[in-house]
Structure formats: C-alpha cells, structure tokens
Amino acid sequence: MTWSRLQGELTGSKNTIKTSSPALGVTRKREDAMRGSDEQSREGEKSLVEFRSTGGERKEEIDKQRSGGQNGVSTMAQKRKRDEEEKERKVAAWDTGIEKTVEKGKACEEERTREEEAEGMLEEFIDCTHGAYVNGGGPVCDHTASRLEHRGASSSRKMDDIVKDFTEESQENVKTTGEKNQTLLTTCEDKPELLSCIPVSFRISCKCSGSLSRCLGAQEVSRVIGAGLSRLLGWKADLKNPQLEINVHLSDDYCLLGIPLTRLPLANRSYIKITGLRSTTAWAMASLAHIQPGFRVVDPMCGVGTILIEAAQEHKDACFLGVDIDEAQLQKASENIAFAELENRINLLKASSLVLPVPSATVDAVICDLPFGRKFGSRIDMAANLPLVLTEMERFVPMFVGLNCFF
Ligand SMILES: C[S@@+](CC[C@H](N)C(=O)[O-])C[C@H]1O[C@@H](n2cnc3c(N)ncnc32)[C@H](O)[C@@H]1O
C-alpha cells in the first residue's frame, strides 16, 4: 500500500474531503461523522416536540412502546447517551482503522524502498560484470558476452541462479572488489611505466567440473578471465608462446588457480635414461607404500625399473629388488639404474612373478605396475593368472594388504 493508493482510497470514501494530508483528512472525516450524528439527534428531538404538541394518548402509547413503559424524558436522555456512546465508538474505530492503514502503508513503502535499493545493487553488479566482458578486450570479449546472453533458457536459469546467489552480503563484496579493480586500473593508466615493467603475455588453461560445467564452458571462462586481466593489468593474451601460463580449475566447491613455475613437465627426470612408467605416477606409487628405513622392497614386474628408481631416490635407507620375465626389459633397467648411480641399492633378477625365488616372509613392501596393453603386456594371460600372482606376493610379504594395479 502506497501513499497515493491510500489517498485514492480516502478520496473515494463518501465523507472524505480531498486533501494531501492524511491526518487532516482523518480529522475532517471525524467531524463529518459527528456532524451527521448531531443532525440525527436534532431531527429526533424535533420529531419528539412535534409529537408532544399533538399530546394525548397517542404520545403515551408511543412513549411506552419506545421506552418499555418508562418516562419519556429519561428515555430521551438515555437515547442521547446511547447515541453519544455510539458516536464515540465509531470515531474510535475510525481512528484505529486509519492509524492501522497508515502504519501498513508506511511499512509497505519502506519495504518497497528496500527492494528498490537491492534491485539497484544487483543491476549495478550485472552492469559491472558485463562491462568487464564488453569493454575488456575487443571482439573476443564482445563475442563472449553475447554468447553468455544468448544461451538457452536452462543456461540462463543457471546464470540467474548464480547471480541470485550474490545476496546482500556478496553484493557488497562485489562493489568493494569493483572499486579496488577500478583503483588498480587507474593506477596502471596513470603510470604506464608500471605496465612496461610487467612484460606479461599470458595464456589461460581452464577446466570446469561438476554441475558448473553444464552451464559454463572452459573456453568462455578463459576468455572472460583473459579479458579481465588485459583490461586491468594491460597483459596481452598469447595462445602460442606465452610468458605466463595460468591454470584455472573451477568446480562446484572451489576455484583453483595455479601458475607453473617451470616450463619443464613435472615428470621430467634427469636421472632416468630410458623412460617407462610416467615418473610422477611411479613416485606416487612409491609414496603409497610408506617405505620406512631398513625396508626390503620388491617390484615383481619391474620393466625398466622406474618405480624402483623413484623409490630409491626418496628412501636412502631402504634396499630394492626388481624382477622381470623379459631379458630386454631387465637390460634397460640395468642401464637406468647405472645412470642414476643406484647399483648398490637396487638388485635385478630374471624370473616369473608366478614363482619368485624369494624366501617367504622376507619382504616389507611390494609395488607393482601390472602388465597391460600390447607394449607393456604379458605372454601369459595376466587376468587369469592374477590370483596366482597375488598369492605369491602374499607369501613373501607377511603384512600384504593390497596392491595398486594399473592395467
Ligand atoms: C607394465 S610393464 C612394467 C613397466 C615398469 N613399471 C616400467 O616403468 O618400465 C609390465 C612388466 O611386466 C613384465 N612381465 C610380464 N609378465 C611377467 C611375469 N609373468 N613375470 C614377471 N614379469 C612379467 C613385462 O616384461 C613388463 O616389463
């Protein structure tokens, strides 16, 4: 209920004088009500006098009818009193009604003001983000913005939900961040030397996972972030030969941002001559074995020895045995071990893992990369023989609890 509506209602009322002041309207209305009631009383008295002047039985009869047999003067006094009481009650009820309406109107007005303020904030936020797309970096960003705007209904709904999630609190944060970004931008614009000392060409690699990936594409997110960096820091996107690689992983629960510190792949090893299993995987498998000082560790299908070398690099106080059925593989393993200068800690043995010449209960840990595919396969049916292989491992590892298998 707004003031204008309240006024409209008051104006439509029979006894109300048009006024811009609700309080004045109420007073006049009350006066009108009272005036009406006085007129009624006067009319009643007049008719009574007329009646009295006619005198006689008729008067008494009517008096009796009206007062139930009481004196006519006291009946009049009672009637007046009743009229006055009724009048007061009506005025009081009227006042209360108007007060309630006025209060309700005020509350509605306040609520609407709050809603309008919130809407304004949200519009500001949406304007701000769209500004980032459109002003950020030429056609790519425009394209992104239009694609985001012209998505299907379901995607729009998702976007709506995402925007809706920015409640009053986050709206405030967005506003603050926007101000900060503006400051940063102004700083860079004011001092171009700042930009020249940040010689950054960059590329963004983005990955979206979870339900988020259904409404946001990795390329779109990359473009939006890239446009923001270009706009705020003056960095230049270079997809072929960037100085800086920025990795982003957006999921439902978190946003992970990473900057690789080296261009070399993490799996690169200076101490491996002939590569076998990816070194990072071999290192992770060795870590899972929880090798302790003094441990005897066996890889019963060691190939070129990658797992053993990774484990030996990490655990200087343990000793290692590599077994393989293939002579050529063992030859390469031997080269690798010599290259890594680990001959005194890693031994090699040619044997089948189905019957290993290892005494029972003499080994502390087994790490194995089982045969798979053509290149790393086996001459025997490994799937059929896997129970035998595991039984054999269980024999020489007393605390054998499981195996990491890679097929
Ligand atoms: C997946 S490859 C291991 C690769 C190794 N992790 C590396 O980094 O080089 C599996 C190895 O198991 C060996 N192998 C297959 N069957 C075997 C068996 N019955 N006994 C022992 N070794 C076997 C293959 O010669 C092959 O080198």
The ligand as a Gaussian input file, in Angstrom:
#p B3LYP/6-31G(d) Opt

LIG

0 1
 C       53.630000     -52.607000     -17.372000
 S       55.168000     -53.248000     -17.518000
 C       56.056000     -52.545000     -16.192000
 C       56.620000     -51.231000     -16.562000
 C       57.515000     -50.659000     -15.495000
 N       56.766000     -50.172000     -14.393000
 C       58.402000     -49.593000     -16.067000
 O       58.375000     -48.442000     -15.571000
 O       59.128000     -49.895000     -17.025000
 C       54.958000     -54.890000     -17.028000
 C       56.164000     -55.694000     -16.995000
 O       55.837000     -56.967000     -16.518000
 C       56.677000     -57.884000     -17.148000
 N       56.040000     -59.223000     -17.037000
 C       55.004000     -59.712000     -17.739000
 N       54.680000     -60.931000     -17.291000
 C       55.530000     -61.255000     -16.299000
 C       55.656000     -62.358000     -15.451000
 N       54.899000     -63.435000     -15.542000
 N       56.625000     -62.335000     -14.521000
 C       57.426000     -61.241000     -14.417000
 N       57.341000     -60.166000     -15.204000
 C       56.379000     -60.150000     -16.121000
 C       56.817000     -57.376000     -18.566000
 O       58.008000     -57.839000     -19.156000
 C       56.838000     -55.903000     -18.341000
 O       58.135000     -55.390000     -18.286000

